[in-house]
């Protein structure tokens, strides 16, 4: 059984489920927002046997039969209407999360991506360290809450040669990557309230979106420098996107990056300098790809579907060799709420 943890209106999930069906398989979409109001879990453990069941939308899902799972931007748990006390509601949500996250660790299944790895890989500071170790070129970067450090960085790079951006965004607080302006210098003290990412601005001929699914790499060139906002192509999606080839050094670095982050899937942003050098910006472990697939024809949705089908493990595989179980000793609790920037390019 293939399990997809996403939302009902996720067009990426629907595309992948279509390709799964075309290969004669089926997948079950589970929306965690239905917990605990409209879904129930049953976990029984004994000396000789155990049961792991989810009662969901009129069906009973036997989790012991799940062979692969796609952790596709699962939604925050829903508030039960019978619980009106905020303290009790927070307690209930935490309890749901503890139970569900523990349940995932019991599954003998392949994941895109293991939840804890997905969470860790989204950390911008760690991404940059891992990318550098993988041999990828990266921009000079400062992450700080120190206004003096921010001013020094901007003075060194040049006010009009420094970009700043948030770590993550949400639908009600989304911010694009911006080029620092002189008139904003008097606001730089506000970094003391929350850390900001400052980077050198990379002159580019184009942006690159590299989508990785297993051992497959799909690279696309985004003609961002002909758009109305050259700093962040997500602000003007009326843009030409074409397949491209990466430098061998970049491709090798990407493979090392994915292995070091222990990811199966990732959407990686680069900028290509006029001299051809490809500069790593960031990786989103659950990034969008349909805006690339629609223009390039690259079969990314099919690749995700194929991986979920082909990587399914049989019961004969020793659980001690399973990647999810091997990760337990290094696992950090995955969050109940995942916040991703809503723009199509994320």
Helices and strands as residue ranges (DSSP letters): E 2-5, H 11-22, E 27-30, G 32-34, E 39-45, E 50-56, E 59-62, G 63-65, E 68-71, H 86-105, E 110-112, H 115-121, H 124-133, E 137-138, E 141-144, H 147-157, G 159-161, E 162-165, E 178-179, G 182-193, E 196-200, E 206-213, E 216-222, G 224-226, G 233-235, E 241-243, H 248-261, E 265-272, E 278-284, H 290-296, H 300-310, G 319-321, H 323-326, G 328-330
